[in-house]
Amino acid sequence: LGIQPDIIVCRTSMNLPKELRDKIALFCNVSPECIIENMDTESLYEVPLKLELEGLGKVVCKRLKLDCAPPDLSEWSTIVEKHKSLRGNVKIALVGKYVMLHDAYISIVESLTHAGISHGVNIEINWVNSEDVTSDNVDEVLKDADGIIVPDGSGPRGTDGKILAIKYARENKVPFFGICLGMQLAVVEFARNVAWLEDANSAEFDSSDKCPVVCLLPGQKNTENGEMRSGKHSCILEKDTKIYNAYSNCEIDERHRHKYGVNKDYIETLAKAGLVFAARSLDGEIVEAIEYNDNPWFVGVQFYPEFKSRPNRAHPLYKDFIAAAVNTSKKL
């Protein structure tokens, strides 16, 4: 009765002796070679290597009647060794409103880890609830940060704290990385405190239209609630910018999910105040990235670069963000 397994992977904190494997195989009606040990490891990245040593790959190929050559895991083994031999800590403040559930930002956390591996440093994340950040405590909350990242989110809750964190990064020259809403709020902060557009806000949170530096995307203002722009889209990068230096390319493809963007009516004003519009959509209508040069690394992007990061191929933007954070750490 029930589902009959072909393979049983046993999560364990100790080695499984042969007697125990045979017993599991007997009572579960599974061949002993199909009882796979999955023991605790120092690094999560070790698990594929351990499972291969246990013969999981061979058993799967045999069961599926596939003639597979032995896998070359040399590159993965190198990554594991690098991950286990990281030196020094780089402290990154992740300012969001879902920080009680760390898995809400798992793609960002993994991308930071990938970048840390590429630089040989351990990433220590300070989980900052943006709802708890105020003008009275922002200096204390972020004083130890070597870098500040503001991820995406939705709704007005917690945005004031994110804007305060962005202002802290800009004024104290702490490397900053804004993702989607994080970029939009960086534009709002810059408009208010550098371009002196005191009523600047996003139309997502303020419908008064006093100074909507962030608004619905072009062509959607007559559409009820706007339509989501999602999936892969191409971006054109401006030369001599940090984002161009990261990619070493004029055109890139990244994944998106948004319906608000920088209001092009304010681009000239913001540019005169010093905000750099580093990337745009192919048709030039949508701002894809912003930078502020009076900071070692201050970049905001409209897309989600973490979706293209891999342990053996850290995303170039995360890689450069951590490089800037490492330099900041050394100066402290």
C-alpha positions as CSV (number, residue, x, y, z in Angstrom):
1,L,0.0,0.0,0.0
2,G,1.1,3.6,-0.5
3,I,4.0,4.8,-2.6
4,Q,6.9,2.3,-3.1
5,P,10.2,4.1,-3.1
6,D,13.0,3.3,-5.5
7,I,15.7,5.0,-3.3
8,I,15.7,6.1,0.3
9,V,18.0,9.0,1.3
10,C,18.6,8.9,5.0
11,R,19.2,12.3,6.7
12,T,21.6,11.6,9.6
13,S,24.1,13.1,12.0
14,M,26.2,9.9,12.1
15,N,27.4,7.2,9.7
16,L,24.8,4.5,8.8
17,P,26.4,1.1,9.6
18,K,25.8,-1.8,7.2
19,E,23.5,-3.5,9.6
20,L,21.2,-0.5,9.8
21,R,21.2,0.0,6.0
22,D,20.3,-3.7,5.6
23,K,17.5,-3.4,8.1
24,I,16.0,-0.3,6.4
25,A,16.3,-2.1,3.0
26,L,14.5,-5.2,4.3
27,F,11.6,-3.5,6.0
28,C,11.1,-1.0,3.1
29,N,11.5,-3.6,0.3
30,V,14.4,-1.6,-1.3
31,S,17.7,-2.9,-2.5
32,P,20.6,-2.2,0.1
33,E,22.5,-0.2,-2.6
34,C,19.5,2.1,-2.8
35,I,19.8,3.2,0.9
36,I,21.8,6.4,0.6
37,E,23.4,8.2,3.6
38,N,23.0,11.9,3.7
39,M,25.1,12.9,6.7
40,D,25.5,16.4,8.2
41,T,28.2,18.5,6.4
42,E,30.1,21.6,7.3
43,S,28.9,23.3,4.1
44,L,25.6,22.8,2.3
45,Y,27.6,22.8,-0.9
46,E,29.3,19.5,0.2
47,V,26.0,17.6,-0.1
48,P,26.2,16.8,-3.8
49,L,29.8,15.5,-3.4
50,K,28.7,13.3,-0.4
51,L,25.8,11.9,-2.4
52,E,28.0,11.1,-5.3
53,L,30.4,9.2,-3.0
54,E,27.4,7.3,-1.7
55,G,26.6,6.2,-5.3
56,L,23.3,8.1,-5.7
57,G,24.1,9.1,-9.2
58,K,24.9,5.5,-10.3
59,V,21.7,4.2,-8.7
60,V,19.5,6.8,-10.4
61,C,21.1,6.1,-13.8
62,K,20.7,2.4,-13.3
63,R,17.1,2.7,-12.3
64,L,16.3,4.9,-15.3
65,K,18.4,2.6,-17.6
66,L,20.7,5.4,-18.6
67,D,24.3,4.9,-19.7
68,C,26.0,7.9,-18.0
69,A,29.7,8.7,-17.8
70,P,31.1,9.5,-14.3
71,P,30.4,13.2,-13.6
72,D,33.3,15.7,-13.4
73,L,32.8,17.4,-10.1
74,S,36.3,19.0,-9.9
75,E,34.9,22.5,-10.3
76,W,32.3,21.9,-7.6
77,S,34.9,20.5,-5.3
78,T,37.0,23.7,-5.8
79,I,33.9,25.8,-4.8
80,V,33.4,23.7,-1.7
81,E,37.0,24.1,-0.6
82,K,36.8,27.8,-1.2
83,H,33.6,28.0,0.8
84,K,35.2,26.1,3.7
85,S,38.3,28.3,3.8
86,L,36.8,31.8,3.8
87,R,38.7,34.4,5.8
88,G,37.4,37.5,7.5
89,N,33.8,38.8,7.8
90,V,32.1,41.4,5.6
91,K,29.0,42.8,7.3
92,I,26.1,43.4,5.1
93,A,22.9,45.1,6.4
94,L,19.9,43.7,4.6
95,V,17.1,46.2,5.2
96,G,13.6,44.8,4.5
97,K,10.2,44.2,6.0
98,Y,10.1,40.4,5.7
99,V,13.4,39.8,7.6
100,M,11.7,37.6,10.3
101,L,11.4,35.0,7.5
102,H,14.9,34.8,6.1
103,D,13.8,32.5,3.2
104,A,11.9,35.5,1.8
105,Y,15.3,36.7,0.6
106,I,17.0,33.4,-0.1
107,S,18.0,34.3,-3.6
108,I,19.7,37.5,-2.4
109,V,21.4,35.7,0.5
110,E,22.8,33.0,-1.9
111,S,24.0,35.6,-4.3
112,L,25.8,37.4,-1.5
113,T,27.4,34.0,-0.6
114,H,28.4,33.4,-4.2
115,A,30.1,36.8,-4.3
116,G,31.8,36.1,-0.9
117,I,33.2,32.8,-2.2
118,S,34.6,34.6,-5.3
119,H,36.4,37.1,-3.0
120,G,37.3,34.6,-0.3
121,V,35.4,36.3,2.5
122,N,32.5,35.3,4.7
123,I,29.3,37.3,4.4
124,E,27.8,38.2,7.8
125,I,24.2,39.4,7.3
126,N,22.6,41.9,9.7
127,W,18.9,41.4,9.3
128,V,17.3,44.9,9.7
129,N,13.6,45.3,9.9
130,S,12.8,48.5,8.0
131,E,9.8,49.1,10.2
132,D,12.1,49.5,13.2
133,V,14.4,52.0,11.6
134,T,13.9,55.6,12.6
135,S,15.8,58.9,12.3
136,D,16.7,58.5,16.0
137,N,18.3,55.0,15.7
138,V,19.5,54.7,12.1
139,D,23.1,55.6,12.9
140,E,23.2,53.0,15.6
141,V,21.5,50.3,13.6
142,L,23.8,50.7,10.6
143,K,27.1,51.8,12.1
144,D,28.8,48.5,11.6
145,A,27.7,47.9,8.1
146,D,30.3,47.4,5.4
147,G,27.5,47.5,2.8
148,I,23.8,48.0,2.7
149,I,21.3,46.2,0.5
150,V,17.6,47.2,0.1
151,P,15.7,44.4,-1.7
152,D,12.3,44.5,-3.4
153,G,9.0,44.7,-1.6
154,S,5.5,46.0,-2.0
155,G,3.2,48.4,-0.2
156,P,4.1,51.5,1.9
157,R,4.8,49.6,5.1
158,G,8.4,49.9,6.1
159,T,9.4,52.3,3.2
160,D,10.3,55.1,5.5
161,G,12.9,52.9,7.2
162,K,14.3,51.9,3.9
163,I,14.6,55.5,2.7
164,L,16.5,56.3,6.0
165,A,18.9,53.4,5.4
166,I,19.5,54.6,1.8
167,K,20.2,58.2,3.1
168,Y,22.6,56.8,5.6
169,A,24.5,54.8,2.9
170,R,24.7,57.9,0.6
171,E,25.8,60.3,3.3
172,N,28.3,58.0,5.0
173,K,29.7,56.6,1.7
174,V,28.7,53.0,2.5
175,P,28.4,50.8,-0.5
176,F,24.7,50.5,-1.4
177,F,22.8,48.1,-3.6
178,G,19.0,48.6,-4.3
179,I,16.9,46.0,-6.0
180,C,13.7,46.9,-7.8
181,L,11.8,48.9,-5.1
182,G,15.2,49.5,-3.5
183,M,16.2,51.4,-6.6
184,Q,12.9,53.3,-6.7
185,L,13.3,54.4,-3.1
186,A,16.9,55.4,-3.8
187,V,15.5,57.8,-6.4
188,V,12.9,59.1,-3.9
189,E,15.6,59.7,-1.3
190,F,17.9,61.4,-3.7
191,A,15.0,63.6,-5.0
192,R,14.0,64.7,-1.5
193,N,17.4,65.3,0.0
194,V,19.8,66.2,-2.9
195,A,17.5,67.6,-5.6
196,W,15.4,69.3,-3.0
197,L,12.1,68.0,-4.3
198,E,10.6,67.8,-0.8
199,D,7.3,66.2,-1.8
200,A,9.0,63.5,-3.9
201,N,7.4,60.1,-3.6
202,S,6.3,57.0,-5.5
203,A,2.8,57.0,-7.0
204,E,2.5,53.5,-5.6
205,F,2.3,55.0,-2.1
206,D,1.1,58.6,-2.7
207,S,-1.7,59.2,-5.2
208,S,-1.7,63.0,-4.7
209,D,0.6,63.5,-7.7
210,K,2.5,66.3,-6.0
211,C,5.9,65.0,-7.1
212,P,5.7,61.4,-8.4
213,V,9.4,60.7,-9.2
214,V,8.3,57.1,-9.5
215,C,5.1,56.3,-11.4
216,L,3.4,53.6,-13.5
217,L,5.4,52.5,-16.5
218,P,4.9,54.4,-19.8
219,G,1.7,53.4,-21.6
220,Q,0.1,52.0,-18.5
221,K,-1.3,55.1,-16.9
222,N,-4.7,54.5,-18.6
223,T,-4.7,50.9,-17.5
224,E,-6.4,50.1,-14.2
225,N,-3.7,49.4,-11.5
226,G,-1.1,49.0,-14.3
227,E,0.2,45.7,-15.8
228,M,3.2,43.8,-14.5
229,R,6.3,44.0,-16.7
230,S,7.8,40.6,-16.0
231,G,10.3,38.1,-17.5
232,K,13.5,38.6,-19.4
233,H,14.1,42.1,-20.9
234,S,17.2,43.6,-22.5
235,C,18.9,46.7,-21.0
236,I,21.3,49.2,-22.7
237,L,24.2,50.3,-20.4
238,E,25.9,53.6,-20.4
239,K,29.7,53.4,-20.8
240,D,31.9,54.6,-17.9
241,T,29.4,53.6,-15.3
242,K,29.8,51.0,-12.5
243,I,27.2,48.8,-14.0
244,Y,29.0,48.8,-17.4
245,N,32.3,48.0,-15.7
246,A,30.6,45.1,-13.9
247,Y,29.2,43.5,-17.1
248,S,31.9,44.8,-19.6
249,N,29.1,44.9,-22.1
250,C,26.7,47.5,-23.6
251,E,23.7,45.2,-23.7
252,I,22.5,42.7,-21.1
253,D,19.4,40.6,-20.4
254,E,18.0,40.4,-16.9
255,R,14.7,39.3,-15.3
256,H,12.1,41.7,-14.2
257,R,8.8,42.0,-12.3
258,H,7.5,45.5,-11.8
259,K,4.8,48.0,-12.9
260,Y,6.4,51.2,-11.5
261,G,9.5,52.9,-12.7
262,V,11.3,56.3,-12.7
263,N,9.2,59.1,-14.0
264,K,10.9,60.4,-17.1
265,D,9.5,63.9,-16.4
266,Y,12.0,64.2,-13.5
267,I,15.1,62.7,-15.2
268,E,16.6,66.0,-16.3
269,T,16.2,67.5,-12.8
270,L,17.7,64.5,-11.0
271,A,20.5,64.2,-13.5
272,K,21.5,67.9,-12.9
273,A,21.6,67.2,-9.2
274,G,24.1,64.3,-9.8
275,L,22.0,61.1,-10.2
276,V,23.4,58.9,-13.0
277,F,21.0,57.0,-15.2
278,A,23.2,54.1,-16.0
279,A,20.9,51.8,-18.0
280,R,17.7,51.9,-19.9
281,S,15.3,49.6,-21.7
282,L,15.9,49.0,-25.4
283,D,13.4,51.6,-26.4
284,G,14.9,54.1,-23.9
285,E,11.6,54.6,-22.1
286,I,12.4,52.8,-18.9
287,V,15.2,53.5,-16.5
288,E,16.9,50.2,-15.6
289,A,19.7,51.3,-13.3
290,I,20.8,54.4,-11.4
291,E,24.1,55.3,-9.7
292,Y,25.5,58.1,-7.5
293,N,29.2,58.8,-8.0
294,D,29.9,60.5,-4.7
295,N,30.0,57.1,-3.1
296,P,32.5,54.2,-3.6
297,W,29.6,52.0,-4.9
298,F,26.0,53.2,-5.0
299,V,23.9,51.3,-7.5
300,G,20.2,50.6,-7.9
301,V,18.7,48.3,-10.5
302,Q,15.1,47.7,-11.6
303,F,15.7,44.0,-12.3
304,Y,16.6,41.0,-10.1
305,P,20.3,40.1,-10.7
306,E,20.2,37.4,-8.0
307,F,18.2,35.1,-10.4
308,K,21.3,34.7,-12.6
309,S,23.9,34.2,-9.9
310,R,25.5,30.7,-9.4
311,P,28.0,29.3,-6.9
312,N,30.7,29.0,-9.6
313,R,29.6,32.2,-11.4
314,A,28.8,35.0,-9.0
315,H,26.7,37.7,-10.6
316,P,28.9,40.6,-11.6
317,L,26.8,43.2,-9.7
318,Y,26.8,41.2,-6.5
319,K,30.5,40.5,-7.0
320,D,31.4,44.2,-7.4
321,F,29.1,45.2,-4.4
322,I,31.0,42.8,-2.1
323,A,34.3,44.0,-3.5
324,A,33.3,47.6,-2.5
325,A,32.2,46.3,0.9
326,V,35.5,44.5,1.4
327,N,37.3,47.8,0.7
328,T,35.1,49.6,3.2
329,S,35.8,47.0,5.8
330,K,39.5,47.4,5.4
331,K,39.2,51.1,6.0
332,L,37.4,50.7,9.3
